Amino acid sequence: MKTEIIIKAITCAITIATLLLLGFATFKDVEPVEKFKVVDQYQGCEVIRYTDPTNRWNYLLKCK
């Protein structure tokens, strides 16, 4: 009876640890494919989309 409880506790602990590891593996920081991308033209300037480390888009103009 006592060994049955220990086996169930170990099984539960392994299951919880596996689920936590899988959960952390899925929420790993994913690097964006492109940091800078020309998305448009405006009055002779390039509109560039910049992806920051938090994966938010920022825009800037690059004029020659």
LOTORRO-608204 format. One line per 5 residues: number of its first residue (from 1); for each residue x, y, z of C-alpha. Coordinates in steps of 0.001 Angstrom, whole numbers, plus 524288, in hexadecimal, padded with zeros to 5 digits. Layout:
<kolvos>
NUM> X/Y/Z ~ ... $
</kolvos>
This chain:
<kolvos>
1> 80000/80000/80000 ~ 80AD0/80994/8038B ~ 812BE/80673/7F757 ~ 80698/8089B/7EF1A ~ 80562/81684/7F42C $
6> 813E1/8191D/7F1D5 ~ 812DF/81416/7E3D2 ~ 806E9/81CB0/7E149 ~ 80DE5/8288D/7E709 ~ 81A01/82641/7DEA9 $
11> 81184/82479/7D287 ~ 80A3B/83129/7D556 ~ 816FD/83883/7D7AD ~ 81CD7/8339C/7CAE0 ~ 81061/8372D/7C37E $
16> 80FFD/844EE/7C934 ~ 81E7B/84712/7C685 ~ 81CC0/84285/7B867 ~ 81121/84B8D/7B64C ~ 818A2/8571D/7BBEF $
21> 82467/8546E/7B349 ~ 81BCE/85363/7A73A ~ 814DD/85FF5/7AB0B ~ 82199/86778/7AC76 ~ 826C5/861DF/79FB0 $
26> 81B00/8672A/7983C ~ 81C16/874E7/79DBF ~ 82A68/8765E/79A6F ~ 82E1A/88364/79455 ~ 82D16/88233/785C0 $
31> 835C5/88B0F/77DB7 ~ 82EA9/891FE/772C4 ~ 83227/88DAC/7651B ~ 83525/89B74/76087 ~ 83964/8A6C9/76915 $
36> 838B5/8B109/75E47 ~ 82FC6/8B099/7527A ~ 82C78/8BAE7/74850 ~ 81DA3/8BB0B/747EA ~ 81A59/8C73F/73FF4 $
41> 81F18/8D3B5/7396E ~ 81B68/8E171/73DCA ~ 81FC2/8EDBD/73688 ~ 82C5D/8E786/731C8 ~ 82F6E/8E145/73EF6 $
46> 82EA9/8D30B/742F1 ~ 82540/8CF7D/74DD5 ~ 82C57/8C55C/7560A ~ 825E5/8BC76/75FE6 ~ 82ED1/8B8FE/76B4E $
51> 82B7F/8AD9F/7743D ~ 830A0/8AFDB/78208 ~ 83445/8A507/78BC9 ~ 8263F/8A4B1/790F8 ~ 82182/8A1EA/78309 $
56> 81AA8/8AF16/781EE ~ 81B3B/8B645/7750F ~ 820EF/8C3EB/77421 ~ 821AF/8CBFB/767B4 ~ 82BC6/8D5AC/762E2 $
61> 82EE6/8DD26/7567B ~ 83BC4/8DBA6/74F64 ~ 83E28/8E67E/745B7 ~ 84997/8E703/73C5A $
</kolvos>
